[in-house]
Amino acid sequence: MIDFLDLKKINAAYRTDLLDACSRVIDSGWYIGGKELQQFEADFAEYCGTRFCVGVANGLDALTLTLRAWRELGKLALGDEVIVPANTYIASILAITENGLVPVLVEPDEKSFNLHPSKIEALITPKTRVIMAVHLYGQLADMPVITAIAKKHNLLVLEDSAQAHGAQTNNKKAGNWGDASGFSFYPGKNLGALGDAGAITTNDPDLVEVLKALRNYGSHEKYKNIMLGVNSRLDEIQAAMLGVKLKHLDKEAEARRKIADAYMRSIRNSHISLPLPYETDVLTFTEHAWHLFVVRSAHRDKLQQHLAENGVQTLIHYPIPPHQQEAYKNYDFSSQSFPVTELIHNEILSLPISPVMTHEQAMKVIEVCNSFSVSG
């Protein structure tokens, strides 16, 4: 069986360095808010090309606390609207509603799965304050156009970069296009911790000061709480682990891109639609992170069964769109229609892609995809 993702094998390559990092933290006697966190924050900011990085407990907190910090800074107020893709993972929406803000769902580009720039301006109202651009599956959204729209209407841009570590366009990485960006380091991500972890990147020092307080009970100084904060800290162990793996991120990203390129060039089946980044020149595929390689098929369930029967594990990201989730049954958009989003969620299937996949395994996936027949 070709595993969808073999985390054990991915981390085994760095086992010695990971154990050394873990031992270093254990022996230091300092486990929260120490040198490992400071070093990783500096290194990841440099990697993304931003001035600052603020480590937090997970990717959801990265988005939630950024919106909360903008409220503290007076840039947002309860009831303000946030434009966000309708087909994103629910975490994007949860961050918005947790802050008393209103998600305004936008149908995605049917081919790239990302926020459709041409549909944004029609949804901007006097209450609109933020565009949340989600780099879904590691394919960078059309940030040059999105940021231009935001500038025209004086809107904030929050990148949901949870799946886009290292993705770039015009030599500018995910995490450095918006006013801020939220990253997840969940173990399965391209840059994955060995537990939960997240971070915010930004070039705004005022935002950083508020974020650092919010993540630590609303406090910069012990026992002096200046705002109602939370406990959302990236601990020393995970910071140390991420520091080890960050050094290898570009190499792993290149391995993913080679697999994606092979899939794009060689999967030829009329029942399978390949992902199409917003720029279609094959050379631009190298700009995407390819966290997931997601195809579409009107016969998705049968295709998944065919792949499984031939030794290829696949997953569905994600079977139910946010507006159809039970959690949002009482929200205004629960009764709205998002036909493109619903079609995508009914057809998508994620093929295996990882830095430890071999060329032979990729060829096997291609062979099985090309042998798929609706009548077979």
C-alpha positions in Angstrom: 0.0 0.0 0.0 1.3 3.5 -0.9 0.5 5.4 2.3 -1.1 8.8 2.0 1.4 10.3 4.4 4.1 8.5 6.4 5.0 10.9 9.3 7.2 8.3 11.0 9.4 8.0 7.9 9.5 11.8 7.4 10.7 12.4 11.0 13.0 9.4 11.0 15.3 11.3 8.6 16.0 13.9 11.3 15.8 11.6 14.3 19.2 12.3 15.7 18.8 16.1 15.4 15.3 15.9 16.9 16.5 13.9 19.9 19.5 16.3 20.4 17.1 19.3 20.3 14.7 17.6 22.8 17.6 16.8 25.1 18.8 20.3 24.9 15.5 21.6 26.1 15.2 19.0 28.8 18.6 19.8 30.1 18.0 23.6 30.0 15.3 23.4 32.7 13.4 26.2 30.7 10.3 24.9 28.9 8.1 27.9 28.1 9.1 31.2 26.5 12.8 30.6 26.3 15.7 30.7 23.8 14.3 28.0 21.5 11.1 30.0 20.9 13.0 33.2 20.3 15.4 31.5 17.9 12.6 29.8 15.9 10.5 33.0 15.8 13.6 34.8 14.3 14.4 32.0 11.9 10.8 31.6 10.6 10.3 35.3 10.2 13.5 35.4 8.1 12.4 32.5 6.1 9.1 34.1 5.3 10.7 37.5 4.7 8.8 39.3 7.5 10.0 41.4 10.3 8.3 39.4 13.0 7.0 35.9 14.0 4.9 35.2 17.1 4.6 31.6 18.1 1.3 30.3 19.4 -0.3 27.0 20.4 -1.8 26.1 17.0 -3.0 27.3 13.6 -6.5 28.1 14.7 -5.2 30.3 17.5 -2.9 32.1 15.0 -5.9 33.2 13.0 -8.2 33.8 16.1 -5.6 35.9 18.0 -4.7 38.0 15.0 -8.3 39.1 14.5 -8.6 39.6 18.3 -5.5 41.7 18.3 -6.9 43.9 15.5 -10.0 44.4 17.7 -7.8 45.4 20.6 -6.1 47.9 18.3 -9.4 49.4 17.2 -9.1 48.1 13.6 -12.1 45.8 14.0 -15.3 45.9 15.9 -18.0 43.4 16.7 -20.2 42.7 13.7 -17.6 43.7 11.1 -17.4 41.5 8.0 -14.6 39.2 6.9 -14.5 38.0 3.3 -13.4 34.3 3.2 -13.6 31.4 0.7 -16.7 29.3 1.2 -14.7 26.0 0.6 -12.1 26.5 3.2 -11.5 24.3 6.3 -13.8 25.2 9.1 -10.9 26.6 11.2 -10.9 29.7 9.0 -14.5 30.4 9.8 -14.2 29.5 13.5 -11.6 32.2 13.9 -14.0 34.8 12.5 -17.1 33.9 14.5 -15.1 33.4 17.7 -14.3 37.1 17.5 -17.9 38.2 17.0 -17.2 39.0 13.3 -19.3 38.0 10.3 -17.9 35.6 7.7 -18.9 36.6 4.2 -18.5 33.4 2.1 -17.2 33.7 -1.4 -17.4 31.0 -4.0 -13.9 29.8 -5.0 -12.2 29.6 -8.4 -13.5 26.2 -9.6 -10.0 25.2 -10.9 -7.6 26.4 -8.3 -9.9 26.0 -5.3 -8.8 29.4 -4.0 -10.5 32.7 -3.4 -11.8 34.0 -6.7 -10.5 37.6 -6.9 -13.2 38.6 -9.4 -16.0 37.9 -6.9 -14.6 39.9 -4.0 -15.6 43.4 -4.8 -19.2 42.6 -5.3 -19.4 41.5 -1.7 -17.6 44.5 -0.1 -20.0 46.5 2.1 -19.5 49.4 4.5 -19.0 46.7 7.2 -16.2 44.9 5.4 -12.9 45.2 7.2 -10.8 42.1 6.2 -10.1 39.8 3.3 -9.0 36.3 4.5 -7.0 34.7 1.7 -6.7 31.0 2.3 -3.8 29.2 0.4 -5.8 26.0 0.2 -3.9 22.8 -0.3 -0.7 24.8 -0.5 -1.6 26.6 -3.7 -0.9 30.3 -3.2 -4.0 32.5 -3.8 -3.7 35.3 -6.3 -2.2 37.7 -3.8 -1.1 40.4 -6.2 -4.7 41.0 -7.2 -6.2 40.4 -3.7 -3.8 42.8 -2.1 -4.5 45.4 -4.8 -8.3 45.1 -4.1 -7.6 45.4 -0.3 -5.6 48.5 -0.8 -8.2 50.1 -3.1 -10.9 49.6 -0.4 -8.6 50.1 2.7 -9.1 46.6 4.0 -6.8 44.4 6.1 -5.5 41.1 4.5 -5.1 38.0 6.7 -3.4 35.1 5.0 -4.5 31.6 6.2 -1.1 30.0 5.4 -1.8 26.8 7.4 -1.0 24.7 4.3 1.4 26.9 2.4 4.8 27.0 4.1 7.3 28.1 1.5 4.8 28.8 -1.3 5.7 32.0 -3.2 5.0 34.1 -6.1 7.1 37.0 -7.5 9.8 35.8 -5.1 7.5 36.7 -2.1 6.5 33.9 0.2 3.2 33.1 1.8 3.1 34.9 5.1 4.5 38.1 3.7 1.7 39.3 1.4 -0.9 40.3 3.9 -1.0 42.5 7.0 -0.6 39.3 8.9 -0.6 35.5 8.3 -1.5 32.5 10.4 0.5 29.3 10.1 -0.2 25.8 11.5 2.6 23.4 12.4 0.2 20.5 12.9 2.3 17.3 12.5 0.9 16.6 9.0 1.8 20.0 7.6 4.8 20.6 5.3 6.5 22.1 8.3 5.1 19.9 11.1 5.9 19.8 14.8 5.6 16.7 16.9 2.5 18.0 18.4 0.3 21.1 18.0 1.9 24.4 17.2 1.3 27.6 15.2 2.6 31.1 14.5 1.7 34.5 13.1 4.0 36.4 10.8 3.7 40.2 10.2 5.6 43.4 9.6 3.5 45.4 12.1 5.3 45.9 15.5 2.1 47.2 17.2 0.3 44.0 16.3 3.2 41.9 17.7 3.0 43.7 21.0 -0.7 42.9 21.4 -0.3 39.3 20.2 2.5 38.6 22.7 0.2 39.8 25.5 -2.8 38.0 24.2 -1.0 34.6 24.0 0.1 34.9 27.6 -3.0 35.7 29.6 -3.1 39.3 28.3 0.2 40.0 30.1 3.7 41.3 29.1 4.8 41.2 32.7 3.9 38.4 35.2 0.8 39.1 37.3 0.1 42.3 35.4 -2.7 41.7 32.9 -3.5 44.5 30.5 -6.1 42.7 28.5 -8.3 39.6 28.6 -5.9 37.1 27.1 -5.6 33.4 26.7 -3.0 30.7 27.1 -1.7 30.0 23.6 2.1 29.5 23.8 4.4 27.7 21.4 6.5 25.7 23.9 10.2 25.2 23.9 10.1 21.5 22.8 8.0 22.2 19.8 10.0 25.3 18.9 13.2 23.3 19.0 11.7 20.5 16.9 10.5 23.1 14.3 13.9 24.7 14.3 15.4 21.4 13.2 12.9 20.7 10.5 12.8 24.3 9.1 16.4 23.8 7.8 15.0 21.0 5.5 11.7 22.7 4.4 12.9 23.8 1.0 14.4 20.4 0.2 11.1 18.7 1.2 9.1 21.3 -0.8 11.2 20.5 -3.9 10.4 16.8 -3.5 6.7 17.6 -3.3 6.9 19.8 -6.4 8.6 17.0 -8.4 5.7 14.7 -7.5 3.2 17.3 -8.4 4.9 18.0 -11.7 4.8 14.3 -12.5 1.1 14.1 -11.7 0.3 17.2 -13.7 2.3 16.0 -16.7 1.3 12.3 -16.7 -2.2 11.8 -15.3 -4.4 11.6 -18.3 -8.0 10.4 -17.6 -11.1 12.1 -18.8 -12.8 11.3 -15.5 -10.1 13.0 -13.4 -9.6 16.8 -13.3 -6.2 18.0 -12.2 -5.7 21.1 -9.9 -4.9 24.2 -11.8 -3.0 27.0 -10.0 -4.1 30.5 -10.9 -1.1 30.8 -13.3 -1.1 27.9 -15.7 2.5 27.9 -17.0 4.0 24.7 -15.8 7.0 26.6 -14.5 4.8 28.3 -11.9 4.0 25.0 -10.2 7.3 25.4 -8.4 5.9 28.3 -6.5 3.2 26.3 -4.7 3.8 24.3 -1.5 1.7 21.3 -2.6 0.7 20.4 0.9 -2.0 18.3 -0.8 -2.5 17.2 -4.4 -6.3 17.4 -4.9 -8.0 16.1 -8.0 -11.7 16.1 -8.9 -14.0 13.5 -10.3 -17.7 13.2 -10.8 -17.1 9.6 -9.8 -15.1 10.4 -6.7 -16.2 7.4 -4.5 -15.6 4.9 -7.3 -12.2 6.4 -8.0 -11.2 6.2 -4.4 -12.3 2.6 -4.3 -10.3 1.9 -7.5 -7.2 3.4 -6.0 -7.5 1.6 -2.7 -8.0 -1.8 -4.5 -4.8 -1.1 -6.3 -2.7 -0.2 -3.3 -3.1 3.6 -3.2 -4.4 5.3 0.0 -6.3 8.6 -0.5 -8.2 11.0 1.7 -10.9 13.6 1.2 -10.1 17.2 2.2 -12.9 18.1 3.1 -16.2 16.2 2.6 -18.5 18.8 4.2 -18.1 22.6 3.6 -18.4 24.9 6.6 -21.8 26.4 5.7 -23.3 22.9 5.8 -21.8 22.0 9.2 -24.1 21.4 12.2 -22.1 24.0 14.1 -23.3 26.8 11.8 -26.9 25.7 11.4 -28.2 28.9 13.0 -26.0 31.3 11.0 -27.4 33.3 8.1 -25.3 31.5 5.5 -26.6 28.1 6.5 -29.6 28.6 4.2 -27.5 30.2 1.4 -26.5 28.4 -1.8 -22.9 27.8 -2.8 -23.1 25.5 -5.7 -19.5 25.7 -6.8 -18.3 25.0 -3.2 -20.7 22.1 -2.8 -19.8 20.6 -6.2 -16.1 20.8 -5.3 -16.6 19.1 -1.9 -18.5 16.3 -3.5 -15.8 15.6 -6.1 -12.4 16.3 -4.5 -9.9 13.5 -3.7 -6.4 13.9 -2.3 -3.7 11.8 -3.9 -0.5 10.8 -1.9 2.2 13.4 -2.0 5.1 13.7 0.5 8.8 14.3 0.6 9.4 10.6 1.2 7.5 9.3 -1.7 9.6 7.6 -4.3 9.5 8.2 -8.0 8.3 4.6 -8.4 5.4 5.2 -6.0 4.4 8.3 -7.9 4.5 6.4 -11.2 2.3 3.7 -9.6 -0.3 6.4 -8.6 -0.3 7.7 -12.1 -0.7 4.3 -13.6 -3.6 3.5 -11.3 -5.3 6.8 -12.0 -4.9 6.4 -15.8 -6.4 2.9 -15.6 -9.6 4.1 -13.9 -12.7 3.5 -15.8 -16.3 4.3 -14.8 -17.6 1.1 -16.5 -14.7 -1.0 -15.1 
